[in-house]
């Protein structure tokens, strides 16, 4: 009888662990972050520093290209600092406030543009449908 109770206990414990790991592994991400280059030239070493914590490295973005990072650190960033190197080798650093709620679920796209010789960054956000 004692052996049966131990066996059932191990089964219950195993099932609970499997459910916990399975749900956290297959759960939808809370948010996705990406960068998009809408300039006419390549941008190198593109990265986003997420405040209060985290960093996403996107690498090289060709004109019109975007890249997504599917598993950023929680919480949703309050601010973003975008860092990249232009075609002339100059490094640019632009910081902006996201104004997103802590409960935001969806996609955050950082769009990098250039008008005349000035680079700018804006956010496009898309809510996730549940």
ZIJOVEN-V976984 format. One line per field, one symbol per residue. ss: DSSP state (@ for helix, = for strand, . for the rest). A space follows every 50 residues. Layout:
ss=???
This chain:
ss=.@@@@@@@@@@@@@@@@@@@@@@@@@....=======.....======== =...=======....====.........=======.....=======... .....==========..==========...
